[in-house]
Amino acid sequence: MKIRSIKFNFIMNAILAASTIVFPLITFPYISRVLLVEGNGKIAFASSVVNYFSMIASLGIPTYGIRACAQVRGDKEKLSHTVQELLIINMVTTGISLLAFLVSLVTVPQFAAEKELMLINGVSMVLATLGVTWLYSALEQYAYITVCSMAFKVIGIVLMFLFVKAPEDYIIYGAVSVVAGSGSYVLNLINLRKYVSLKKNGKYNFRRHIKPIFVFFSMSAAINVYTNLDVVMLQFMQGDSAVGYYNTAIKIKVILTTLITSLGTVLLPRLSYYTQMGQEEDFRRTVGKAANFVMLLGTPLVIYFSMFAEESIVFLAGEAFRRSTVSMIILMPAVLLIGLSNITGIQVLTPKNQEKKVLYSILWGAAIDFLLNLILIPRYSEAGAAFATLVAELAVLLIQCVYLRYMLKGILREISAGKMIAALICSTMAGVFLKLNLHVGLFMELLISACGYFAIYAAILLITREKLAMEVLGSVFGRIVKKRIP
C-alpha cells in the first residue's frame, strides 16, 4: 500500500474541494429555479433531520476511525482487527438509529408529511456505515476518494437534468442527491478487502474504543446542533420559505468552507501519525503551514463574497432568492472562523488525544447557537439564524485558542500577516472599483470582478515574495522545467 506525499494528497483533495464549487454552480441554479423556495426548503429540512439520525448512527466513528486506523496502518493484522471492531460497533448503532428514525416518521407530524422524502434520505445513513470512508482517509487514499466522488457527482448531474423538471419532482431530487453523495460508498465496501481482512483473528476488544468514540460522538452531536438546528428551528418557527432563503446562503458558505478546510482533511491522518511517532517538529511545522494556508485563502474569499453577495445569490439561485443576501453577508466571516477552528481543533487537539477540549468548545458553541436562535429567529427569521451561527463559530474558536495559548505564538509566527494585509487592501480597492463601474451582464460582472480581485491579490503576494505563494509557484514551474528536460 503506497502512502503518497502531503502535497499529492492535498492536490487530490483540492480537486475534490474544487468539484464542490463547480458542481453546485451547475446544479444549484437549475434546482433553485425548478423546485422554487418551498421545494428547496423541504429538501433542506429533510436533509437536516436525517443528519441528526446519521449522527447517532455514526457515533463519532468517522473522525475517531481515521485516527485509530492511521496509528496502526503499518500493521495489516492490527489494522484489520481495528476495522472489524469499529465496523461492528457502527452497524449496531446504525440499526438502533434506523429504528428510531422509522418510529419518528410515524409519530412526528412534520416528518410524516414528507415521509417519502425522509425515507429516501434515510438510505444515506445505511450507505455511510457500509462505506467506511474513515479507513480510506486513514490510509490516505485520496486519489481513489476523489475519483469515486467526482464520478458519482457526474452521474447525479445527469440524473438531475433527466428527471427533475418541475416543483413536484423534489422527491426525485432527494433520491438523486443520495446517489450523488453516497453512491461511492458501495464501491468502498466492494474494495474493502484490498486493504484489510474481514476474517476474525483473535478476541474483539470493543471496550478500548467506547470512551473515545463517545467523546467524538459528543463532538459530532454538538456540531450538528449548530449546523442543522437552525434549519429545523426555522422550519418549525417560520416555515418552508424561510428555510429556502436561509439554505441558499448556507450552501454558498458550505462550498467556501469545504475549499479552505480541504487541507485539514488531508492532514489529520498524517498529524496523528506524527504524534504517535513523537515527531513534534514535523507536527509543528505542518500545523503552521496549514494556518498560513487558511488565512491566505480564507480571508480574500470572505471579503470578495461579502462584496458580491447579492450578485452571487441572484446568479446562483435567481431573483426569487434575493432576500438571502443579508444571511449570506452575515455568514461569510464564519467561513474563516471554521477554517481556523478546523486547525486548532481537528488538526492540533484531536491528534494529541485532547478531543475532550474540542468537545467542550463545541458544547459552548452549540448552547450559544440554541439560545440565540430561540431569541432571534422569531424576530429576524433567517438573518437571526445566520447571526447565531456566526457567534457560535466565534465562541468555538476563541475557546480552543485559550486551550492552545501555549502554541498560538508559534502558529501565528507562520502567518504572513503583513503581506496578506497589503494584498487584501489592493485587491479590495480593485473589487470596489469594479463593483461600482462594471455595467455588464451578471455572469460577466462576477467573472471579471473575480479575475481582477484574485489576480491582484495573488500578484501582490508574489511581489512581496510571500513564502507559501513562492512555494506554490516554485512547485508549478519546477514541474514544467522537469518535463522539458530530456
N, C-alpha and C positions, 0 to 999 in steps of 0.2 A: 504493500500500500504506500503510494507516494504522497508525502506531505509537501505541498507547494509553499513558496515563499509568501510572506505577508503581502508583498507588492502584487503578486499574481492573484492572490485571494481577494485583495481589495479591488483590483480591476474587475474581476468577475462579479463581485458584489456591487460595484459601482454600475456595471452594466445592468444588473438586476434592479438596482435602485432607479436607474435611468428609465427602465421599462415601466416603473410605477408612475413615471411622469408622462411618457409617450402614450401608453395605453389609455389612461384616463383622458388624455387630450383627444383620443379617438372616440372613446365610449361615452364620456360624461356629457358632452354637448348633445349627442344623439339621445341618450336616455333622459336627460333633463327635459328636452323638448317633446319627447314621446310620452313619457309617464307623467309629466307635469308635477306640480308641487306636491299634491296629495299622494300620488304614486311613489314618488321618491321618499316621502315621509313614511309610508307603510314599509318600504324596503329597509329604511334606516332603523325603524322601530323593531322589526323582526330580527334584524341582524344584532341589535343591541341586546335583546332578550336572550337570544341563543348564545351570545358571548358570555353571559353570566353562567349558563349551564355548562358551556365548554370550559370555563374557568374551573368549575368544580371537577369536571371530568379529567382535566389535565393535572390538577393538584400540584402545580409548581414544577412538574417534571420537565417541561420544555427548556427551562433555564438550568435547573439542577442537573438534568441529564447531560447537558453539554459539559459542565464542569466535571461531573463524576466520570464520564467516559473519556474526556481529554486526559485526565490524570492517569488512566490505565491503558491508554491506546497502544502503548508499546508491547503489551502482553495480550495476545489474542484470547487466551483462555480466561483471564480476568475480565477482559472487555466483554466477552460473550456472556459470562456469568452476570455481570452488571446489567447488561442489556436485557437479559431474560427476567431478572428481578424487577427492573423498572417497568418492563412491558406488562408483566403480570399485575403489578400494582395499578398501572394505568388502565388496564382492561376492567378491573374490578370497579374502580372509581367511575369509569365511563358508564358501566352498567347501572350503577346507582343513580348517576346524574340523568341518564336517559329515562329511567323510570320516573324520577321526579318531574322531568320535562313533560312526559306524556300525561301525568296527573294534572299538571298545571294547565295544560291545554283544555282540560275538561272543566276545571274549577275557576279559572280566571276569565271573565267575560271578554276582556280586551284581547286576550290570547286566542280564545275560541273564535272570535270574529275573523281572525286571519289564520285559521287552523292549517290550511294547505300550505301557505307561505311559511309558517313556522316549522311544519314537518320537513319541508324541503331544505330549509336552512339547518335543521337538526341533523341532516345527513353529514354535514361537515364535521360535526362533533365526533362521530364514529370514525370517519376517514382520518381525522387528525391523530387519533390514537394509533391507528394502524400504520400511519406514515412515518413514525419515529424520526422526525426531522432533526431532533436533538442529536441523534447518533451521527448523521451526515455532517452536521455542523461541527461536532466534536472531532471528527476525522478530517475536517477542513476540505470537504469535497464540494467546493463552491462552484467549480465548473459544471459538475453534474446538477447541482441545485439550480443554477442559473438557466441551463439549457432546458431542463424539465419545466421550470416555472414559466419561462417565456413561451414554450411550445403550447402549454395549456391556456395561456393568455390569448394566444393567436386563435386557438380553437374556440375560446369563449367569444372573441370578437366576431368570428364568422357566424356562430350560432345566434348571437345577438342580432346581427343585421338580417339573418334569415327568418327569425321567429318573433322578434319583438317589434311590433309595428303600430300598436295602439295602447292607450292608457290602461285598458283592462288586461294587458299582457304582463303586468308587473309580477305575477306569479311565475310566468315563464322566465322572466329576467332573474328571479330569485334562483331558479334551477341553473341557469347559465352561469350565474356568479359562483355557485357551488362547484361547477365543473372547472371554471377558470381558476378558482382559488385553491381547490382541494383535489383536483384530478391527479396531480403529480404524486399524491400520497400513495396511490395504488401502485405506481412504479417503484416507489420507495420500498414497499412491502415485498414486491417481487425480487428486488435486488438485494434484500437484506442479507441473504446467505453468502453473498460475495465478501462480506466484511466480518460476519460473526457466525458462530454455530448456534443453532437453536436446540441442540441436543443437550439434555440436562447432564451436568457433570458436577456432582457434589451437592451438598445441602445448601438450600437457599437461606440467605440471611437478610430478610426483609427489614428487620429492626434497625439496621445501620442506616437505612435510607429515610426512615419515618420522620425523625426530628428535622433534618434539613429540608425534606420535601414539604413539611408543613410550614416551615418558615418561608420558603419560596411560594407556597400556595397563598399564604397570608399576604405576601407582596403582590402576587397576581390579583388577589381579591381586591386589595386596596386600590391598585391601579385601575382595575375595571370599574370601581365605583366612580372615580372622577374622569374616566374616559367614556363611560356608557351611561352613567346615572343621569347626566344632564339631558341626554336624548329621551330616556324613559320618563324623567320628571316633566320634560317639555310636553311629551305626548299626553300624559295624564292631566297636566295643568293648562295646556294651550292648544293641543290638537295637532293633526297631521301637517297643517300648513307651516306652523312654527318649526316643527321638526324638519320639514323640507328645506326651509330657508337656512336653518342652522347647519344641517348636514352638508349643504353646499360649501359653506365656509370651512367646515371640519375636513371635508375631502381635500381641499387645497392645502390645509395645514398638514394633513397626514402625508400627502405627496412630498412636501418640502422636508418634513421631519424624517421621512424614510431616507431621503437623499443624504442628509447630513449625519444620520446615525449609521450609515452603511458601513463605515469603518469599524464602529464598535461591535457590530455583529461578527466581523472577521476576527477581532482582537480577543474576544472572551476566551475561546479555547487556548489561544497562544499565551495569553496572560496567566491563565490557570496553570498551564504547563510551566511557565517561568517560575511561578510561586512554588509549585511542587518541587522544582529542581533547585530552588534557592538562588535564582539568577536575578537578584534585586536591581542591578544596574540596567540590565536589559528591560526589566519591568518599568523602571522609572523613565528611561529614555523613550520607550514606546508610548507610555501614557502622555508624556509631554508633547510628542508629535501629534497624538490624537487630539489633544486640547487645542493646539495651534490650528489643526485642520478644521475643527468645528467652528472656531472663531472666524477664520478667514473665509470659510464658505457660508456659514450661517448668517453672519451679520449683513453682508450685502443682499442676500436673499430676502431677509426680513424687511430691509429698507425698501428694496425695489417693489416687492409685492404689497407693501403698505401704500406706497405712492400710486401704484397702478391697480389697487384693489378693485375698484368699480369696473375698470376696463376688463380685468381678468374674469370677474364674475359674469359680466354680460357676454363676453366671448365664449366662456365655457358652458354657461347654463342658459343664457338668453335673458331678454328684458324682464321676463316674469320673476327672475330671481335677484333683481337689482337691490332689493331690501337686504340681501345677505351681506352687502358691502360693509356695514358697520360691524357685524360679527367678525368678519374676516380681518378687519383692521385691528380689532381688539385682540384677536387670537395670534396675530403674526409674531409678537415677541415671544410667545410660548414655544415657537419653533426653536429658537436659540436656547431657551431655558431647558427644553427637553434634551437638546443635543449635549449641553453641558452636564446635566444630571445623569445622562447616559454614561458619561465618563466617570464622574465621581461615584456613582452607584454601581453600575454594571461592570465597568472596566477596572475599578480600583477596589471598592469594598467587597464585591462578590468574589473575585479570585482569591482574596485574602481571607476568605471564610468569615467575613463580617457582615453577612447578609441580614442579620438582625437589625443592624443600624440602618440599612436600606429600608427594611420593613417599618421601623419607627418613623422615618421621614415620610414614607408613603402614607402611613396611617394618619399623620398630621395633615397631609395634603388632602386626603380623602374626607376627613372630618370638616376641614375648612370649605372644601368644594360643596359638600352636602348642605352645610349651614347657609352658605352664600346663595346656592341655588334656591333654597327654601325662601329666602328673603327677596332675592332679585327677580326670579322668573315671573312671579305674579305681576310685577310692575313693569319689567323691562323685557320680558319674553326671551327670545333667543340671544339678544345682546347681554342680558343679565347672566345667562348660562355661559356665554363666552368669557365674561369678566371673571366669573367664579373659577373657570378652568385656568385662566391666566394666573390668578392669585395662588391657586393650589400648586401650580408648577413652580412658581417662585418660592413658595414655602418649602417644597421638597428640596430644591437646590440649596437654599440657604442652610437648612438643617444638615444636609450632607456635607456642606462646606465647613460647618462647625466641627463635625466629626473628623474631617480631614485637614484641620487647620495646620497640623504639623507638616503636611505635604504641599499645602497650597503655594507656598513661596517657590518651591521647585517647579511646580506645574506652571505658575504664572510667568516664571522666568523664560519659559519656552515660547510664550506667545509674543508675536511680533506686533505689539500694540501700536507703537508709533507709526510704523509703515502702513499698518492696516487703516489707522485713522486718516492718514494722508490720502490713501487710495479711496476711502469712503467719501471724504469731503469732495474730491474731484469728481468722482462718479455720480454722487448725489446732485451736485450742481448741474452736471450734464443731463441727469434724469429730469430734473425740474424744468430745465430749458426745453427739452424735447416734449415734455408733457404740455407745456404752455404753447408751443409753436407748431407741433405736428397737427396737420389738418388732413389726415388721410383716413382710409378705412380702419376699422377696429383691429383687424389682424395685422395690417401693415404698421399700425401705431405700436402695437405690442412687440412686433418683430424688430422694428428699427430702434425703439427705446431700449429693449433688452440687449440687442447687439451693441449699441452705443454705451450703455451703462456698464455692462460687464467687460467690454473691451477696454474701456478706460481704467476700470478697476484693476484688471489683470496687468495692463501696461504699467501702471504706477508701481505695482508690486515688483515687476521685473526691473523697472528703472532703479528702484531703491534696493534691488537685489535681496528681496525677502527670501529667506532660506528654503521654505517649502516650495515656493514658486520656482526658484532656481533649480531645486532638486527635480521637480517635475519636468522642467524644460530640458535639463541635462539628460534625464532618462529618455525623453522622446527623441531628442537629437542623437543621443548615443545609440539608440536602436537603428535610426536611419543610417548613421555612419557605418555601423557594423554590417548592415545589409549591403551597402555599396562596396565594401572592401572584399575583393575576390579571395 
